[in-house]
Amino acid sequence: MKQIIVMGGGGFSMEPDNLLLDQYILDQSDKKSPEICFLPTASGDAEGYIERFYKAFSTLSCKPSHLSLFKLPTRDLESYILEKDIIYVGGGNTKSMLALWREWGVDQILEKAWNNGTILSGLSAGSICWFEEGVTDSYGEGLEVIEGLGFLEGSHSPHYDGEIERRPAYQSLIEAGRLKGGYGVDDGAALHFHGKELINAVSSRPNANAFSVQHTGNIIEKKITIRYLGS
């Protein structure tokens, strides 16, 4: 089964004391202790980010590892990635991340892993990347359109409620025809896809939401039914 789970924001990166979304990702594996590999490329493989990943996931039932493209664990990146049950992509600069992935062939390996049943997941840059298009702050000033890997159809904006300019910019770009319609996802919310079909939406915060945003003469923003994972 091909699965992708995209978070608008949250998880250990933003909520170290609230790992509900991280646990949800682990729960989608059919293994009791899945091998989960963190790709911190978008952060420049920041050591502090990697340390926070291990600190969080060492408390959960899994076997955590990470892949640095600056300190390679092996020459055989394909075997290293394909042996994992879950890939978890962190936030940072989407454009720089995708450029490095393409240089090392990681983009093609990730597609092969997805087709083989590895669960792909991530937040921010790590959620934009799976779509055809997204809106990014990678260029340093303002929000711009970026082309993703295209595993999922349409476009995506993370941090839909977390950054004041995200929602209006995303809608404006869709209305202008610069972006395809897609999904705006709040911090603390996640969308779960089987293949290219959205099958579930969950949140780690009671008021976190996700939206389908389309342009049919006017911008139509439709709230997606979401399930809060807390008690």
LOTI-31694 format. One record per residue: residue number from 1; residue in three letters; y, z, x of N, C-alpha, C, CB in turn. Coordinates in Angstrom, 1 decimal. Glycine has a CB too. Example, Ala and Ser with C-alpha at 12.3 -4.5 7.8 and 13.67 -1.06 7.14 Angstrom:
residues 2
REC:n:res:n_yy:n_zz:n_xx:ca_yy:ca_zz:ca_xx:c_yy:c_zz:c_xx:cb_yy:cb_zz:cb_xx
REC:1:ALA:-5.7:7.8:13.2:-4.5:7.8:12.3:-3.3:7.8:13.2:-4.5:9.0:11.3
REC:2:SER:-2.2:7.1:12.8:-1.1:7.1:13.7:0.0:7.9:12.9:-0.6:5.7:14.1
//
This chain:
residues 231
REC:n:res:n_yy:n_zz:n_xx:ca_yy:ca_zz:ca_xx:c_yy:c_zz:c_xx:cb_yy:cb_zz:cb_xx
REC:1:MET:-1.2:0.0:0.8:0.0:0.0:0.0:1.3:0.0:0.9:0.0:1.2:-0.9
REC:2:LYS:2.2:-0.9:0.6:3.4:-1.0:1.3:4.5:0.0:0.7:4.0:-2.4:1.4
REC:3:GLN:5.0:0.9:1.5:5.9:1.9:1.0:7.2:2.0:1.9:5.3:3.3:0.9
REC:4:ILE:8.3:2.1:1.2:9.6:2.4:1.9:10.3:3.5:1.1:10.5:1.2:2.1
REC:5:ILE:10.8:4.5:1.8:11.6:5.6:1.2:12.9:5.7:1.8:10.8:7.0:1.3
REC:6:VAL:14.0:5.4:1.1:15.3:5.4:1.6:16.2:6.6:1.1:16.0:4.1:1.3
REC:7:MET:16.8:7.3:2.0:17.7:8.4:1.6:19.1:8.0:1.9:17.3:9.7:2.5
REC:8:GLY:20.0:8.4:0.9:21.4:8.1:1.1:22.0:9.0:2.2:22.2:8.4:-0.2
REC:9:GLY:21.3:10.2:2.3:21.7:11.2:3.3:20.9:12.4:3.0:23.3:11.5:3.3
REC:10:GLY:20.9:13.3:3.9:20.1:14.6:3.7:19.0:14.7:4.7:19.6:14.6:2.3
REC:11:GLY:17.9:15.3:4.2:16.8:15.6:5.1:17.3:16.5:6.3:16.3:14.3:5.7
REC:12:PHE:16.5:16.6:7.3:16.8:17.6:8.4:18.1:17.2:9.1:15.7:17.6:9.4
REC:13:SER:18.5:15.9:9.0:19.7:15.5:9.7:21.0:16.2:9.1:19.9:14.0:9.6
REC:14:MET:21.0:16.4:7.8:22.2:16.9:7.2:21.9:18.3:6.5:22.6:16.0:6.1
REC:15:GLU:20.7:18.6:6.2:20.3:19.8:5.5:19.1:20.5:6.2:20.0:19.6:4.0
REC:16:PRO:19.4:21.1:7.4:18.2:21.6:8.2:17.5:22.8:7.5:18.7:22.1:9.5
REC:17:ASP:18.1:23.4:6.5:17.4:24.4:5.7:16.9:23.9:4.4:18.4:25.6:5.5
REC:18:ASN:17.0:22.6:4.2:16.5:22.0:2.9:15.7:20.8:3.3:17.7:21.7:1.9
REC:19:LEU:14.4:20.9:3.4:13.5:19.9:3.9:12.7:19.2:2.7:12.6:20.4:4.9
REC:20:LEU:13.3:19.3:1.5:12.5:18.8:0.3:12.3:17.3:0.4:13.3:19.1:-0.9
REC:21:LEU:13.3:16.5:0.9:13.1:15.1:1.0:12.1:14.8:2.2:14.4:14.4:1.3
REC:22:ASP:12.2:15.5:3.3:11.3:15.3:4.4:9.8:15.6:3.9:11.6:16.2:5.5
REC:23:GLN:9.6:16.7:3.2:8.3:17.0:2.7:7.8:15.9:1.7:8.3:18.4:2.0
REC:24:TYR:8.7:15.4:0.9:8.3:14.3:-0.1:7.8:13.1:0.7:9.5:13.9:-1.0
REC:25:ILE:8.5:12.8:1.8:8.0:11.6:2.6:6.6:11.9:3.1:9.0:11.4:3.8
REC:26:LEU:6.4:13.1:3.7:5.0:13.4:4.2:4.0:13.4:3.1:5.1:14.8:4.8
REC:27:ASP:4.4:13.8:1.9:3.4:13.9:0.8:2.9:12.5:0.3:4.1:14.6:-0.4
REC:28:GLN:3.6:11.5:0.7:3.2:10.1:0.3:2.1:9.6:1.1:4.4:9.2:0.3
REC:29:SER:1.8:10.3:2.2:0.6:9.9:3.1:-0.7:10.4:2.5:0.8:10.4:4.5
REC:30:ASP:-1.8:9.7:2.7:-3.0:10.2:2.2:-3.7:11.2:3.2:-4.0:9.1:1.9
REC:31:LYS:-3.0:11.5:4.3:-3.5:12.4:5.3:-2.9:13.8:5.1:-3.3:11.9:6.7
REC:32:LYS:-3.7:14.9:5.4:-3.2:16.2:5.3:-2.1:16.5:6.4:-4.3:17.2:5.4
REC:33:SER:-2.3:15.9:7.5:-1.4:16.1:8.6:-1.0:14.8:9.3:-1.9:17.1:9.7
REC:34:PRO:-0.2:14.0:8.6:0.1:12.6:9.0:0.9:12.6:10.4:0.9:11.9:8.0
REC:35:GLU:0.7:11.5:11.1:1.5:11.3:12.3:2.8:10.6:11.9:0.7:10.4:13.3
REC:36:ILE:3.9:11.3:12.2:5.2:10.8:11.8:6.1:10.6:13.1:6.0:11.8:10.9
REC:37:CYS:6.6:9.4:13.2:7.4:9.1:14.4:8.8:8.9:14.1:6.8:7.8:15.1
REC:38:PHE:9.7:9.6:14.8:11.1:9.5:14.6:11.7:8.4:15.5:11.8:10.9:14.9
REC:39:LEU:12.5:7.5:14.9:13.3:6.5:15.7:14.7:6.9:15.7:13.0:5.1:15.1
REC:40:PRO:15.3:7.5:16.7:16.7:7.9:16.8:17.6:6.9:17.4:16.8:9.2:17.6
REC:41:THR:17.2:5.6:17.4:17.9:4.5:18.1:19.4:4.5:17.7:17.3:3.2:17.8
REC:42:ALA:19.7:4.6:16.4:21.1:4.5:16.0:22.0:5.5:16.5:21.1:4.5:14.5
REC:43:SER:21.5:6.6:17.0:22.3:7.7:17.6:22.3:7.5:19.1:21.7:9.0:17.2
REC:44:GLY:21.8:6.4:19.6:21.7:6.3:21.1:20.6:7.2:21.6:23.0:6.6:21.7
REC:45:ASP:19.6:7.5:20.8:18.6:8.5:21.2:19.1:9.8:21.6:17.7:7.9:22.3
REC:46:ALA:20.1:10.3:20.9:20.7:11.6:21.2:19.7:12.7:21.3:21.8:11.9:20.1
REC:47:GLU:19.7:13.4:22.4:18.7:14.5:22.7:18.8:15.6:21.6:18.9:15.0:24.1
REC:48:GLY:20.0:16.0:21.2:20.1:17.0:20.2:19.5:16.6:18.9:21.6:17.4:20.0
REC:49:TYR:19.6:15.4:18.5:19.1:14.8:17.3:17.5:14.9:17.3:19.6:13.4:17.0
REC:50:ILE:17.0:14.5:18.5:15.5:14.5:18.6:15.0:15.9:18.6:15.1:13.9:20.0
REC:51:GLU:15.8:16.9:19.2:15.4:18.3:19.2:15.4:18.8:17.8:16.3:19.1:20.1
REC:52:ARG:16.4:18.4:17.0:16.4:18.9:15.6:15.3:18.3:14.7:17.8:18.5:14.9
REC:53:PHE:14.9:17.1:15.0:13.7:16.5:14.4:12.5:17.4:14.6:13.5:15.1:14.8
REC:54:TYR:12.2:17.7:15.9:11.0:18.5:16.2:11.1:19.9:15.6:10.8:18.5:17.7
REC:55:LYS:12.3:20.5:15.7:12.4:21.8:15.1:12.1:21.8:13.6:13.9:22.3:15.3
REC:56:ALA:12.5:20.8:12.9:12.3:20.7:11.5:10.8:20.4:11.2:13.2:19.7:10.8
REC:57:PHE:10.3:19.4:11.8:9.0:18.9:11.4:7.9:19.8:12.0:8.8:17.5:11.8
REC:58:SER:8.2:20.6:13.0:7.2:21.6:13.5:6.9:22.6:12.4:7.6:22.2:14.7
REC:59:THR:7.7:22.8:11.4:7.5:23.7:10.3:6.7:23.1:9.2:8.8:24.3:9.8
REC:60:LEU:6.4:21.8:9.2:5.7:21.1:8.2:4.4:20.6:8.7:6.6:19.9:7.7
REC:61:SER:3.5:20.3:7.7:2.1:19.9:8.1:2.1:18.4:8.5:1.2:20.1:6.9
REC:62:CYS:2.3:18.2:9.8:2.3:16.8:10.3:2.2:16.9:11.8:3.6:16.1:9.9
REC:63:LYS:2.1:15.7:12.4:2.1:15.6:13.9:3.3:14.7:14.3:0.7:14.9:14.4
REC:64:PRO:4.4:15.4:14.7:5.6:14.7:15.0:5.7:14.1:16.4:6.8:15.6:14.8
REC:65:SER:6.3:12.9:16.5:6.5:12.3:17.8:7.8:11.5:17.6:5.3:11.3:18.2
REC:66:HIS:8.3:10.9:18.7:9.5:10.1:18.6:9.4:8.9:19.6:10.8:10.9:19.0
REC:67:LEU:10.2:7.8:19.3:10.2:6.7:20.1:11.6:6.5:20.6:9.7:5.4:19.4
REC:68:SER:11.8:6.6:21.9:13.1:6.3:22.6:13.0:4.9:23.2:13.4:7.4:23.6
REC:69:LEU:14.0:4.1:23.0:14.0:2.8:23.7:14.8:2.9:25.0:14.7:1.8:22.8
REC:70:PHE:15.2:4.1:25.3:15.9:4.3:26.6:14.9:5.0:27.6:17.2:5.2:26.4
REC:71:LYS:14.0:5.8:27.0:12.9:6.4:27.8:11.6:6.1:27.2:13.2:8.0:27.9
REC:72:LEU:11.1:4.9:27.5:9.9:4.4:26.8:8.7:5.2:27.1:9.7:2.9:27.2
REC:73:PRO:7.9:5.5:26.0:6.7:6.3:26.2:5.5:5.4:26.8:6.2:6.9:25.0
REC:74:THR:5.7:4.1:26.6:4.6:3.1:27.0:5.2:1.7:26.9:3.4:3.2:26.0
REC:75:ARG:4.6:0.8:27.7:5.0:-0.6:27.6:4.5:-1.2:26.3:4.4:-1.4:28.8
REC:76:ASP:3.4:-0.7:25.7:2.8:-1.2:24.5:3.4:-0.6:23.3:1.2:-1.0:24.6
REC:77:LEU:4.6:-1.0:22.9:5.3:-0.5:21.8:4.5:-0.7:20.5:6.7:-1.0:21.7
REC:78:GLU:3.9:-1.9:20.4:3.2:-2.3:19.1:2.1:-1.3:18.8:2.7:-3.7:19.2
REC:79:SER:1.3:-1.0:19.8:0.2:0.0:19.6:0.7:1.4:19.3:-0.7:0.0:20.8
REC:80:TYR:1.8:1.7:20.0:2.4:3.1:19.8:2.9:3.2:18.3:3.5:3.3:20.7
REC:81:ILE:3.5:2.2:17.8:4.1:2.3:16.5:3.0:2.1:15.4:5.1:1.2:16.3
REC:82:LEU:2.1:1.2:15.6:1.0:0.9:14.6:0.1:2.1:14.4:0.3:-0.3:15.0
REC:83:GLU:0.0:3.0:15.4:-0.9:4.1:15.2:-0.3:5.2:14.4:-1.4:4.7:16.5
REC:84:LYS:1.0:5.1:14.0:1.6:6.2:13.2:1.4:6.0:11.7:3.1:6.2:13.5
REC:85:ASP:1.4:7.1:11.0:1.3:7.0:9.5:2.6:6.8:8.9:0.6:8.3:9.0
REC:86:ILE:3.7:7.4:9.5:5.0:7.3:8.9:6.0:7.1:10.0:5.4:8.7:8.2
REC:87:ILE:7.0:6.2:9.7:8.1:6.0:10.6:9.4:6.5:9.9:8.3:4.4:11.0
REC:88:TYR:10.2:7.3:10.6:11.3:8.0:10.1:12.5:7.6:10.9:11.2:9.5:10.0
REC:89:VAL:13.5:6.8:10.4:14.6:6.3:11.2:15.8:7.1:10.9:14.8:4.8:10.8
REC:90:GLY:16.5:7.6:11.9:17.7:8.4:11.8:19.0:7.6:11.6:17.8:9.3:13.0
REC:91:GLY:20.1:8.3:11.5:21.4:7.7:11.3:22.1:7.4:12.6:22.2:8.6:10.4
REC:92:GLY:23.2:6.8:12.4:24.1:6.4:13.5:24.6:5.0:13.3:23.3:6.5:14.8
REC:93:ASN:24.7:4.2:14.4:25.3:2.9:14.4:24.2:1.8:14.0:25.9:2.6:15.7
REC:94:THR:24.3:1.3:12.8:23.3:0.4:12.3:23.2:-0.9:13.1:23.5:0.0:10.8
REC:95:LYS:24.4:-1.4:13.4:24.5:-2.7:14.2:23.8:-2.6:15.6:25.9:-3.2:14.3
REC:96:SER:24.2:-1.5:16.3:23.6:-1.3:17.6:22.1:-1.1:17.5:24.3:-0.2:18.3
REC:97:MET:21.7:-0.4:16.5:20.2:-0.1:16.4:19.5:-1.4:16.1:20.0:0.8:15.2
REC:98:LEU:19.9:-2.2:15.2:19.2:-3.5:14.9:19.2:-4.4:16.1:19.9:-4.2:13.7
REC:99:ALA:20.3:-4.4:16.9:20.4:-5.3:18.1:19.3:-4.8:19.1:21.8:-5.2:18.7
REC:100:LEU:19.2:-3.5:19.3:18.1:-3.0:20.2:16.7:-3.3:19.7:18.3:-1.5:20.5
REC:101:TRP:16.5:-3.1:18.4:15.2:-3.4:17.8:14.8:-4.8:18.1:15.2:-3.0:16.4
REC:102:ARG:15.8:-5.7:17.8:15.4:-7.1:18.0:15.2:-7.5:19.4:16.6:-8.0:17.4
REC:103:GLU:15.9:-6.9:20.3:15.7:-7.2:21.8:14.3:-6.8:22.2:16.8:-6.5:22.6
REC:104:TRP:13.8:-5.6:21.7:12.5:-5.1:22.1:11.4:-5.5:21.1:12.6:-3.6:22.1
REC:105:GLY:11.7:-6.3:20.1:10.7:-6.7:19.1:10.3:-5.7:18.2:9.5:-7.2:19.9
REC:106:VAL:11.0:-4.6:18.1:10.6:-3.5:17.2:10.7:-3.9:15.7:11.5:-2.2:17.5
REC:107:ASP:11.7:-4.8:15.4:11.8:-5.2:14.0:10.5:-5.9:13.5:13.0:-6.2:13.9
REC:108:GLN:10.0:-6.7:14.4:8.7:-7.4:14.0:7.5:-6.5:13.9:8.4:-8.6:15.0
REC:109:ILE:7.5:-5.5:14.8:6.4:-4.5:14.8:6.5:-3.6:13.6:6.5:-3.6:16.1
REC:110:LEU:7.7:-3.3:13.2:7.9:-2.5:12.0:7.5:-3.2:10.7:9.4:-2.0:11.8
REC:111:GLU:7.7:-4.5:10.7:7.2:-5.3:9.5:5.7:-5.3:9.5:7.8:-6.7:9.6
REC:112:LYS:5.1:-5.5:10.7:3.7:-5.5:10.7:3.1:-4.1:10.3:3.2:-5.8:12.2
REC:113:ALA:3.8:-3.0:10.8:3.3:-1.7:10.4:3.4:-1.5:8.9:4.2:-0.6:11.1
REC:114:TRP:4.5:-2.0:8.3:4.7:-1.9:6.8:3.6:-2.6:6.1:6.1:-2.4:6.4
REC:115:ASN:3.3:-3.8:6.5:2.3:-4.6:5.9:0.9:-4.0:6.1:2.2:-6.0:6.5
REC:116:ASN:0.7:-3.2:7.1:-0.5:-2.5:7.4:-0.7:-1.1:6.7:-0.7:-2.3:8.9
REC:117:GLY:0.4:-0.7:6.0:0.3:0.5:5.2:1.1:1.7:5.8:-1.1:0.9:5.1
REC:118:THR:1.8:1.5:7.0:2.6:2.6:7.5:3.8:2.8:6.6:3.1:2.3:8.9
REC:119:ILE:4.1:4.1:6.2:5.2:4.4:5.4:6.5:4.3:6.2:5.1:5.8:4.7
REC:120:LEU:7.5:3.5:5.8:8.8:3.4:6.5:9.8:4.3:5.7:9.3:1.9:6.5
REC:121:SER:10.6:5.0:6.4:11.6:5.8:5.8:12.8:6.0:6.7:11.0:7.2:5.4
REC:122:GLY:13.9:6.6:6.1:15.0:6.9:6.9:16.3:7.2:6.0:15.3:5.8:7.8
REC:123:LEU:17.3:7.5:6.7:18.6:7.8:6.0:19.7:7.1:6.7:18.8:9.3:6.0
REC:124:SER:20.8:6.8:6.0:22.0:6.2:6.5:21.6:4.9:7.2:22.7:7.2:7.5
REC:125:ALA:21.9:4.7:8.5:21.4:3.5:9.2:19.9:3.3:9.0:21.7:3.7:10.7
REC:126:GLY:19.2:4.4:8.9:17.7:4.3:8.7:17.3:4.0:7.3:17.1:5.5:9.1
REC:127:SER:18.3:3.8:6.4:18.0:3.3:5.0:18.6:1.9:4.8:18.6:4.3:4.0
REC:128:ILE:19.8:1.7:5.4:20.4:0.4:5.3:19.5:-0.7:5.8:21.8:0.4:6.0
REC:129:CYS:18.9:-0.4:7.0:18.2:-1.4:7.7:17.1:-2.1:7.0:17.6:-0.7:8.9
REC:130:TRP:16.5:-1.5:6.0:15.3:-2.1:5.3:15.7:-3.2:4.3:14.5:-1.0:4.6
REC:131:PHE:17.0:-3.2:3.9:17.5:-4.1:2.9:18.0:-5.4:3.5:18.6:-3.5:2.1
REC:132:GLU:18.2:-6.4:2.6:18.7:-7.7:3.0:20.1:-7.5:3.6:18.8:-8.7:1.9
REC:133:GLU:20.9:-6.6:2.9:22.3:-6.4:3.3:22.7:-4.9:3.1:23.2:-7.3:2.5
REC:134:GLY:23.8:-4.5:3.7:24.3:-3.2:3.5:25.7:-3.1:3.8:23.5:-2.1:4.3
REC:135:VAL:26.3:-1.9:3.6:27.7:-1.6:4.0:27.6:-0.6:5.1:28.5:-1.2:2.7
REC:136:THR:28.3:-0.8:6.2:28.2:0.0:7.3:29.6:0.4:7.9:27.3:-0.6:8.4
REC:137:ASP:29.6:1.5:8.7:30.8:1.8:9.4:30.6:1.6:10.9:31.2:3.3:9.2
REC:138:SER:29.6:0.7:11.2:29.2:0.5:12.6:30.4:-0.1:13.5:28.1:-0.5:12.7
REC:139:TYR:31.3:-0.7:12.9:32.4:-1.4:13.6:33.5:-0.5:14.0:32.9:-2.6:12.9
REC:140:GLY:33.5:0.8:13.6:34.5:1.7:14.0:35.6:1.9:13.1:34.9:1.4:15.3
REC:141:GLU:36.1:0.9:12.4:37.2:1.0:11.5:36.8:0.3:10.1:38.4:0.3:12.1
REC:142:GLY:36.9:1.1:9.1:36.5:0.6:7.8:35.1:0.4:7.6:37.3:-0.6:7.5
REC:143:LEU:34.7:-0.2:6.4:33.4:-0.5:6.0:33.2:-2.0:6.0:33.0:0.2:4.7
REC:144:GLU:32.1:-2.4:6.6:31.8:-3.9:6.7:30.4:-4.2:6.2:32.0:-4.3:8.1
REC:145:VAL:30.2:-5.5:5.9:28.9:-6.0:5.5:28.0:-6.1:6.8:29.0:-7.3:4.8
REC:146:ILE:26.8:-5.8:6.6:25.8:-6.0:7.7:24.5:-6.5:7.2:25.6:-4.7:8.5
REC:147:GLU:23.9:-7.4:7.9:22.6:-8.0:7.5:21.5:-7.0:8.0:22.4:-9.4:8.1
REC:148:GLY:20.5:-6.7:7.2:19.4:-5.9:7.5:18.2:-6.7:7.8:19.2:-4.9:6.4
REC:149:LEU:17.0:-6.0:7.8:15.8:-6.6:8.1:15.2:-7.4:6.9:14.7:-5.6:8.5
REC:150:GLY:15.6:-7.1:5.7:15.2:-7.9:4.5:13.9:-7.5:3.9:15.3:-9.3:4.8
REC:151:PHE:13.3:-6.3:4.3:12.0:-5.9:3.7:12.2:-5.7:2.2:11.5:-4.7:4.4
REC:152:LEU:13.4:-5.1:1.9:13.7:-4.9:0.5:14.9:-5.8:0.0:14.2:-3.4:0.3
REC:153:GLU:14.8:-6.2:-1.2:15.8:-7.2:-1.7:17.1:-6.5:-2.1:15.2:-7.9:-3.0
REC:154:GLY:18.2:-7.3:-1.9:19.5:-6.8:-2.3:20.2:-6.0:-1.2:19.4:-6.0:-3.6
REC:155:SER:21.2:-5.2:-1.7:22.0:-4.5:-0.7:21.9:-2.9:-1.0:23.5:-4.9:-0.8
REC:156:HIS:22.5:-2.2:0.0:22.4:-0.7:-0.1:23.6:-0.1:0.5:21.1:-0.2:0.5
REC:157:SER:24.1:1.0:-0.1:25.1:1.9:0.5:24.6:3.3:0.4:26.5:1.7:-0.3
REC:158:PRO:24.4:3.9:1.6:24.1:5.4:1.6:25.4:6.2:1.5:23.4:5.7:3.0
REC:159:HIS:25.3:7.5:1.5:26.5:8.4:1.4:27.4:8.0:0.2:27.3:8.3:2.7
REC:160:TYR:26.8:7.7:-0.9:27.6:7.1:-2.0:28.5:8.1:-2.6:26.6:6.7:-3.1
REC:161:ASP:28.2:9.4:-2.5:29.1:10.5:-2.9:29.7:11.3:-1.7:28.4:11.4:-3.9
REC:162:GLY:29.1:11.1:-0.5:29.4:11.9:0.6:30.6:11.5:1.4:28.3:12.0:1.5
REC:163:GLU:31.0:10.2:1.2:32.2:9.7:1.9:33.1:9.0:0.9:31.8:8.7:3.1
REC:164:ILE:34.3:9.4:0.8:35.1:9.0:-0.4:35.3:7.5:-0.5:36.5:9.7:-0.2
REC:165:GLU:35.3:6.8:0.6:35.5:5.4:0.5:34.3:4.5:0.2:36.2:4.9:1.8
REC:166:ARG:33.1:5.1:0.3:31.9:4.4:0.1:31.7:3.7:-1.2:30.7:5.3:0.3
REC:167:ARG:31.9:4.4:-2.3:31.7:3.9:-3.6:32.6:2.7:-3.9:31.8:5.0:-4.7
REC:168:PRO:33.9:2.9:-3.8:34.8:1.8:-4.1:34.6:0.6:-3.1:36.3:2.2:-4.0
REC:169:ALA:34.3:0.8:-1.9:34.1:-0.3:-0.9:32.9:-1.1:-1.3:34.0:0.2:0.5
REC:170:TYR:31.8:-0.4:-1.6:30.6:-1.0:-2.0:30.8:-1.9:-3.2:29.4:0.0:-2.2
REC:171:GLN:31.4:-1.3:-4.3:31.6:-2.1:-5.5:32.5:-3.3:-5.2:32.2:-1.2:-6.6
REC:172:SER:33.6:-3.1:-4.4:34.5:-4.2:-4.1:33.8:-5.3:-3.4:35.7:-3.6:-3.3
REC:173:LEU:33.0:-5.0:-2.5:32.3:-6.1:-1.7:31.3:-6.8:-2.6:31.5:-5.4:-0.5
REC:174:ILE:30.7:-6.1:-3.5:29.8:-6.8:-4.5:30.6:-7.7:-5.4:28.9:-5.8:-5.3
REC:175:GLU:31.7:-7.1:-5.9:32.5:-7.9:-6.9:33.1:-9.2:-6.2:33.7:-7.0:-7.4
REC:176:ALA:33.4:-9.1:-4.9:34.0:-10.2:-4.2:32.9:-11.2:-3.8:34.7:-9.7:-3.0
REC:177:GLY:31.6:-10.9:-4.0:30.6:-11.8:-3.7:30.1:-11.8:-2.2:31.0:-13.2:-4.0
REC:178:ARG:30.6:-10.8:-1.5:30.3:-10.6:-0.1:29.0:-9.8:0.1:31.4:-9.9:0.6
REC:179:LEU:28.6:-9.1:-0.9:27.3:-8.4:-0.9:26.5:-8.7:-2.2:27.5:-6.9:-0.8
REC:180:LYS:25.2:-8.8:-2.1:24.4:-8.9:-3.3:24.4:-7.5:-4.0:22.9:-9.3:-2.9
REC:181:GLY:24.0:-7.5:-5.2:23.9:-6.2:-5.9:22.8:-5.4:-5.3:23.6:-6.5:-7.4
REC:182:GLY:22.8:-4.1:-5.6:21.8:-3.3:-5.0:21.9:-1.8:-5.4:21.9:-3.3:-3.5
REC:183:TYR:21.8:-0.9:-4.4:21.7:0.5:-4.7:22.7:1.4:-3.9:20.2:1.0:-4.4
REC:184:GLY:23.4:2.2:-4.7:24.2:3.2:-4.1:23.5:4.5:-4.2:25.7:3.3:-4.7
REC:185:VAL:23.3:5.2:-3.1:22.5:6.5:-3.1:23.3:7.6:-2.5:21.2:6.2:-2.3
REC:186:ASP:23.4:8.7:-3.3:24.1:9.9:-2.8:23.4:10.6:-1.7:24.3:10.9:-4.0
REC:187:ASP:24.1:11.4:-0.9:23.5:12.3:0.0:22.6:13.3:-0.8:24.6:13.2:0.8
REC:188:GLY:21.4:13.5:-0.3:20.4:14.3:-1.0:19.6:13.6:-2.0:21.1:15.4:-1.6
REC:189:ALA:19.7:12.3:-2.1:18.9:11.5:-3.0:18.1:10.5:-2.3:19.8:10.8:-4.1
REC:190:ALA:16.9:10.1:-2.8:16.1:9.1:-2.2:15.4:8.2:-3.2:15.0:9.8:-1.3
REC:191:LEU:15.2:6.9:-2.8:14.5:5.9:-3.6:13.2:5.6:-2.9:15.4:4.6:-3.8
REC:192:HIS:12.2:5.4:-3.7:10.8:5.2:-3.2:10.4:3.8:-3.7:9.9:6.3:-3.6
REC:193:PHE:10.1:2.9:-2.8:9.6:1.6:-3.2:8.1:1.4:-2.8:10.5:0.5:-2.5
REC:194:HIS:7.4:0.8:-3.7:6.1:0.2:-3.5:6.3:-1.3:-3.4:5.0:0.6:-4.5
REC:195:GLY:6.0:-1.9:-2.2:6.3:-3.2:-2.0:7.8:-3.4:-2.1:5.6:-4.2:-3.0
REC:196:LYS:8.3:-4.2:-3.0:9.7:-4.4:-3.2:10.2:-3.7:-4.6:10.1:-5.9:-3.2
REC:197:GLU:9.3:-3.0:-5.2:9.5:-2.5:-6.5:9.9:-1.0:-6.4:8.3:-2.6:-7.5
REC:198:LEU:11.0:-0.6:-7.0:11.4:0.8:-7.1:10.5:1.5:-8.1:12.9:0.9:-7.5
REC:199:ILE:9.8:2.6:-7.6:8.9:3.3:-8.4:9.2:4.7:-8.7:7.5:3.2:-7.8
REC:200:ASN:10.2:5.3:-7.9:10.5:6.7:-8.0:11.9:7.0:-7.4:9.5:7.6:-7.4
REC:201:ALA:12.6:8.0:-7.9:13.8:8.4:-7.3:13.8:10.0:-7.4:15.1:7.9:-8.1
REC:202:VAL:14.1:10.6:-6.2:14.0:12.0:-6.1:15.2:12.6:-5.4:12.7:12.4:-5.4
REC:203:SER:15.4:13.9:-5.5:16.6:14.5:-4.9:16.3:15.9:-4.4:17.8:14.5:-5.9
REC:204:SER:17.0:16.3:-3.3:16.9:17.6:-2.8:18.1:18.5:-3.2:16.9:17.6:-1.3
REC:205:ARG:19.0:17.9:-4.0:20.1:18.6:-4.5:20.2:18.4:-6.0:21.5:18.2:-3.9
REC:206:PRO:20.5:19.4:-6.8:20.4:19.3:-8.3:21.3:18.2:-8.8:20.8:20.5:-9.0
REC:207:ASN:22.5:17.9:-8.2:23.4:16.9:-8.7:23.5:15.6:-7.9:24.8:17.5:-8.7
REC:208:ALA:22.5:15.4:-7.1:22.5:14.1:-6.3:21.9:13.0:-7.2:21.6:14.3:-5.0
REC:209:ASN:22.6:11.8:-7.1:22.2:10.7:-7.9:22.0:9.4:-7.1:23.2:10.5:-9.0
REC:210:ALA:21.5:8.4:-7.8:21.4:7.1:-7.2:21.7:6.1:-8.4:19.9:6.8:-6.6
REC:211:PHE:22.2:4.9:-8.0:22.7:4.0:-8.9:22.3:2.6:-8.6:24.2:4.1:-9.0
REC:212:SER:22.0:1.8:-9.6:21.9:0.4:-9.5:23.3:-0.2:-9.7:20.9:-0.3:-10.5
REC:213:VAL:23.8:-1.0:-8.8:25.1:-1.6:-8.9:25.0:-3.2:-8.9:26.0:-1.1:-7.7
REC:214:GLN:25.4:-3.8:-10.0:25.3:-5.2:-10.1:26.6:-5.8:-10.5:24.2:-5.6:-11.1
REC:215:HIS:26.8:-7.1:-10.3:28.0:-7.8:-10.7:27.6:-8.9:-11.7:28.8:-8.4:-9.5
REC:216:THR:27.9:-8.8:-13.0:27.6:-9.8:-14.0:28.9:-10.0:-14.8:26.5:-9.3:-15.0
REC:217:GLY:29.9:-10.6:-14.1:31.2:-10.7:-14.6:32.1:-9.5:-14.3:31.1:-11.0:-16.1
REC:218:ASN:31.5:-8.3:-14.5:32.1:-7.1:-14.2:31.1:-6.3:-13.4:32.6:-6.3:-15.4
REC:219:ILE:31.6:-5.3:-12.7:30.7:-4.4:-11.9:30.0:-3.5:-12.9:31.4:-3.5:-10.9
REC:220:ILE:28.6:-3.5:-12.9:27.8:-2.6:-13.8:27.1:-1.6:-12.9:26.8:-3.4:-14.6
REC:221:GLU:27.5:-0.3:-13.0:26.9:0.7:-12.3:26.0:1.6:-13.2:27.9:1.7:-11.6
REC:222:LYS:24.7:1.5:-13.0:23.8:2.2:-13.9:23.0:3.3:-13.1:22.7:1.2:-14.5
REC:223:LYS:23.1:4.6:-13.7:22.5:5.7:-13.0:21.0:5.5:-13.1:22.9:7.0:-13.7
REC:224:ILE:20.3:5.8:-12.0:18.8:5.7:-12.0:18.3:7.1:-12.3:18.3:5.2:-10.6
REC:225:THR:17.3:7.2:-13.2:16.6:8.4:-13.5:16.0:9.0:-12.3:15.5:8.2:-14.6
REC:226:ILE:16.4:10.3:-12.0:16.0:10.9:-10.7:15.4:12.3:-11.0:17.3:11.1:-9.8
REC:227:ARG:14.5:12.7:-10.1:13.7:14.0:-10.3:14.1:14.9:-9.2:12.2:13.8:-10.3
REC:228:TYR:14.6:16.1:-9.5:15.0:17.1:-8.5:13.7:17.7:-8.0:16.0:18.1:-9.1
REC:229:LEU:13.6:17.8:-6.7:12.4:18.3:-6.1:12.3:19.9:-6.0:12.2:17.8:-4.8
REC:230:GLY:13.5:20.5:-6.3:13.5:22.0:-6.2:13.1:22.6:-7.5:14.9:22.4:-5.9
REC:231:SER:13.1:23.9:-7.5:12.6:24.7:-8.6:13.9:25.1:-9.5:11.9:26.0:-8.2
//
